[in-house]
């Protein structure tokens, strides 16, 4: 398996533009997580899905952020309109179940810069 | 107060030293605990799970103290290659919540 695949790896966009980040989880994993990482705030959980259903989106910073998981092999995180403070590394992670024996596998991340 | 807190460091230690990190969590109902390692500009990767009885993997020992709500990671005989950021993670209501990480620098 290729692991969790995220695209693009890097994105530079102008303030006000729409940004779409993509994630392909590991086949067979039933949990998918979106995280954002910055120096100031560390690794923050934005939203997670179980069996393609959003379970908890309390970490989504505001209405400009939305996430979807139309099927078990694909998820998107959209920011519209983007702002400079959205600049961060966005990670997608997937796991099979939860619990002490469950490992969350991370993608390589998307480094977003909003200018 | 953050749900999971760590000392950000950095911890700057010589090769061969023993170093310990602590991580506190606020949700007493948490059931699963982990240590992840993150290299510069890379994604986090699981280092080890933390079990109630404590567990060891080579030079690494993880312990859980439920009464005081903290987990710890001990690294013995540190190597240059151990230089990284160590993130603790807590499964809280099926959400995997991470601390901000502790940076470790091992010098020759």
Interface residues (C-beta under 8 A of the other chain):
Chain A: X31 X33 X35 X41 X42 X43 X45 X48 X50 X55 X56 X91 X93 X95 X98 X99 X100 X101 X102 X103 X104 X106 X107 X108 X109
Chain B: X31 X32 X33 X34 X42 X43 X44 X45 X46 X49 X50 X51 X87 X89 X91 X93 X94 X95 X96 X97 X98 X99 X100 X101
